[in-house]
Amino acid sequence: MRLPLPLLLLGAWVVSGSLADRVSLSATAPQMDEEEKYSAHMPTHLRCDACKAVAYQMWKYLEKAEAKLHPGDSWERQELSESVYTDVLDRSCSQDWQDYGVQEVNHVNRLTGPGLSEEPGLSIKVMIRGGPWPNRLSKTCLQYLGEFGEERIYEAHRQGQETLEALLCGGSQGACSEEAPVPREEL
């Protein structure tokens, strides 16, 4: 006896979707402290994530600008003029940053969005976007432009995404260094 294809597929679903195979998933919104909710600056414990997000966005914007200079299959990237890379970096900082937000990972709030690593595993995650995060990321980006300068940032970009991230986030006082300031304790 041959079963019609829809019934055959339904039977396969019932077998593989048995109660023993099901996993219970739940999600809650991250609980934010006063600094995360109301401070004008990026909270200390999120500065490494913010730095990586900024480095990724700068790299992405510069890559797109270089790609426009050499459409087609040219493998060698053309160098941008100073006026162009300065404008591109300014635009990377003034973007809306709406793809970023905060989510709880292993009972710790983390910044999440493009260029930031995802935690592996089967789970449902709740991310809080908007609010103070876009403004904080824009300010962080502008801070790095002022601290390192467009020329130095572009030179690091030309050496690769990892070099750009190391320039902005590494070093003994960088946001991702082990010597970076630790989050304050709750009183």
C-alpha positions in Angstrom: 0.0 0.0 0.0 1.4 3.4 -1.0 0.6 6.4 1.1 0.2 9.9 -0.5 3.3 12.1 -0.1 1.6 14.5 2.4 0.6 11.7 4.7 4.1 10.1 4.4 5.7 13.5 5.4 3.2 13.9 8.3 4.1 10.5 9.6 7.8 11.3 9.5 7.1 14.5 11.4 5.1 12.7 14.1 7.9 10.2 14.6 10.7 12.7 14.7 8.7 15.2 16.7 7.8 12.8 19.5 7.4 14.2 23.0 10.8 12.7 24.0 12.6 15.0 21.4 11.0 18.2 22.5 12.9 20.8 24.5 11.3 23.4 26.8 12.4 26.9 25.9 11.7 30.2 27.7 13.0 33.7 27.5 13.0 36.8 29.7 14.1 40.3 29.0 17.5 41.3 30.4 17.3 43.1 33.8 19.2 46.4 33.5 20.8 48.3 36.4 20.6 52.0 36.8 23.8 52.7 34.8 22.6 50.6 31.9 19.2 52.3 31.9 20.1 56.0 32.5 23.8 56.8 32.1 24.8 58.9 29.1 28.0 56.9 28.6 28.6 53.2 27.7 28.7 51.1 30.9 32.1 49.9 31.7 31.3 46.2 31.4 29.9 46.7 27.9 32.8 48.8 26.5 34.6 45.8 25.0 31.5 44.8 23.1 30.9 48.4 22.0 34.5 48.7 20.8 34.1 45.5 18.7 30.8 46.8 17.3 32.4 50.1 16.3 35.5 48.4 14.8 33.2 46.2 12.8 31.1 49.0 11.5 34.1 51.2 10.6 35.6 48.2 8.7 32.3 47.4 6.9 31.8 51.1 5.8 35.4 51.3 4.6 35.2 48.0 2.8 32.1 49.1 0.9 33.7 52.4 -0.1 36.8 50.6 -1.4 34.6 48.1 -3.3 33.0 51.0 -5.1 36.4 52.1 -6.4 37.0 48.7 -8.2 33.8 47.1 -9.4 34.3 43.7 -10.8 36.7 41.0 -10.0 39.8 43.1 -9.2 41.3 41.4 -6.1 43.5 44.4 -5.2 41.7 47.0 -3.2 42.1 50.6 -4.2 43.2 53.0 -1.6 40.7 55.7 -0.6 41.7 59.4 -0.6 41.9 61.1 2.7 38.8 63.1 2.1 36.8 60.0 1.2 37.9 57.8 4.2 37.4 60.7 6.5 33.8 61.1 5.2 33.2 57.3 5.4 34.4 57.1 9.0 32.2 60.1 9.9 29.2 58.3 8.3 30.0 55.1 10.2 29.7 56.9 13.5 26.6 58.9 12.6 24.6 55.9 11.4 21.5 55.0 13.4 23.0 51.9 15.2 19.5 50.4 15.5 20.7 46.8 14.9 22.4 46.8 18.3 20.9 46.2 21.7 21.4 44.3 25.0 20.7 40.7 25.8 21.4 38.5 28.8 24.1 35.9 28.2 25.0 33.5 31.0 23.3 35.9 33.5 25.4 38.9 32.3 24.1 41.7 30.0 26.0 41.9 26.8 25.8 44.1 23.8 24.6 42.3 20.7 24.4 43.0 17.0 26.4 42.8 13.7 30.0 42.0 14.2 29.6 40.7 17.8 29.9 36.9 18.4 26.7 34.9 19.0 26.6 32.4 21.8 26.2 28.9 20.5 23.4 26.6 21.5 19.7 26.1 21.3 17.9 28.9 23.1 15.6 31.8 22.8 17.1 35.2 23.5 15.4 38.6 24.1 17.3 41.7 23.0 16.4 45.2 24.1 17.1 47.6 21.2 16.9 51.3 20.9 16.8 53.5 24.0 20.2 54.8 25.0 22.2 52.2 23.0 22.4 53.9 19.5 23.5 57.2 21.1 26.1 55.5 23.3 27.5 53.6 20.3 27.7 56.8 18.2 29.5 58.6 21.0 31.9 55.7 21.4 32.6 55.7 17.7 33.3 59.5 17.7 35.5 59.0 20.7 37.7 56.5 18.8 37.9 58.9 15.8 39.1 61.6 18.1 41.5 59.4 20.0 43.2 57.6 17.1 42.5 59.9 14.1 41.0 58.9 10.7 44.4 58.3 9.1 45.6 55.8 11.7 42.2 54.0 11.7 42.3 53.8 7.9 45.9 52.5 8.0 44.8 49.8 10.4 41.8 48.9 8.2 44.1 48.4 5.2 46.0 45.8 7.2 42.8 43.9 8.0 39.7 43.7 10.2 41.7 42.1 13.1 44.3 44.9 13.0 41.6 47.6 13.2 40.0 45.9 16.1 43.3 45.5 17.9 44.1 49.2 17.4 40.8 50.3 18.8 40.1 47.7 21.5 43.5 46.2 22.4 46.6 47.6 24.1 47.1 47.8 27.8 44.4 50.4 28.3 42.1 49.2 25.5 38.4 48.4 26.2 39.1 44.7 25.7 42.4 44.4 27.7 42.5 42.5 30.9 43.8 45.6 32.5 40.8 47.6 31.5 38.8 49.0 34.4 36.5 46.4 36.0 32.8 47.1 36.5 31.9 48.9 39.8 30.4 46.9 42.6 26.8 47.6 43.5 26.5 49.4 46.9 
